[in-house]
Amino acid sequence: MSLIFVGGWATAKEQYPVLAESGDFLIPFVDFSPEELPDYLTGGKIIVGWSTGAHILLKECSHLFSMYDQVILIAPFLSFIDSFPEKILRRMIAGLHKTPAAVVSSFHNNCGEKLDLSLAEENVDALIEGLEYLICSRIDFVAGPSSANLVLVHGNKDKIVKESAFDSVVKIFPQAKIFRLESGHKVSESEIINLIKGP
């Protein structure tokens, strides 16, 4: 399974170990800045974006989707603050300056994450940069490109990206395959592998 996986905010490889070993596992604001992401994409079989990673792929790289056999976007959104108020993100930024591990732990808990994920202190600046980006970033599409190879995925128990925010993406890509899963914000690795393998 050869793929590129673009994670979300505060993603850790321990969350998706099989995917991390199967291709390029990219963490936003740690491994790349949003405007650099197109440089990583040279075409191939599969690209998967989760949450913030899905948003950055939509914003910066949708013109490259046709270079891939399959593009899977999990919990994509046009604007994060449509789901998560700016004041909460500002509170998280303030918390990262004081107790970063607690902020990240609380966020992962809301994602439905069961692992006890460690936070590298050297990533705090990247985490703050990511939240500042999420406050400001918005996608304004007039019409979606061809989407026959696009799969859009959302968990019906997602506490991070609202269903209405996901539906705003769905409306732009009428030909995309849509999967609504029994899941929180973090879709399990086995579910993602099943989506990659297809029917």
URFENUR-V482927 format. One record per pair of residues at least 6 apart in sequence whose ideal C-beta (glycine too) atoms are under 6 Angstrom apart, sorted by the first residue. I is the first residue (numbers start at 0). GAP is how many residues later the second one is. Records with the same first field share a line. If there is no record, write none. Layout:
I = GAP + GAP
This chain:
0 = 21
1 = 21 + 43
2 = 19 + 20 + 43
3 = 19 + 20 + 43
4 = 14 + 20 + 43
5 = 20 + 43 + 47 + 51
6 = 20 + 43 + 46
7 = 42 + 43 + 44 + 45
8 = 43 + 121
9 = 94 + 117
10 = 16
11 = 105
12 = 7 + 12
13 = 101
15 = 173
17 = 171
27 = 24 + 25
28 = 97 + 100 + 101
29 = 93 + 96
33 = 22 + 26
36 = 19 + 23 + 24
37 = 22 + 23
40 = 20 + 23
42 = 24
43 = 24
44 = 24
45 = 24 + 150
46 = 21 + 24
47 = 24
48 = 8 + 24
49 = 24
50 = 24
53 = 19 + 20 + 22
54 = 22
57 = 18 + 81
58 = 80
61 = 83
64 = 6
69 = 79
70 = 78 + 79
71 = 79 + 123
72 = 79
73 = 79 + 113
74 = 79 + 86 + 110
75 = 93
76 = 84 + 88
77 = 61 + 90
78 = 59
79 = 54
81 = 83
82 = 78 + 79 + 82
85 = 49
88 = 42 + 46
91 = 11 + 39
92 = 35 + 38
94 = 8
95 = 7 + 28 + 31 + 32
99 = 19 + 24
100 = 18
103 = 15
107 = 9
109 = 49
110 = 74 + 75
111 = 72 + 74
112 = 73
140 = 31
143 = 28 + 29
146 = 26 + 28 + 29
147 = 27
149 = 23 + 26
150 = 26
151 = 18 + 24 + 26
152 = 26
153 = 12 + 26
154 = 26 + 28 + 29 + 32
155 = 24
156 = 27
157 = 26 + 27
159 = 25
169 = 8
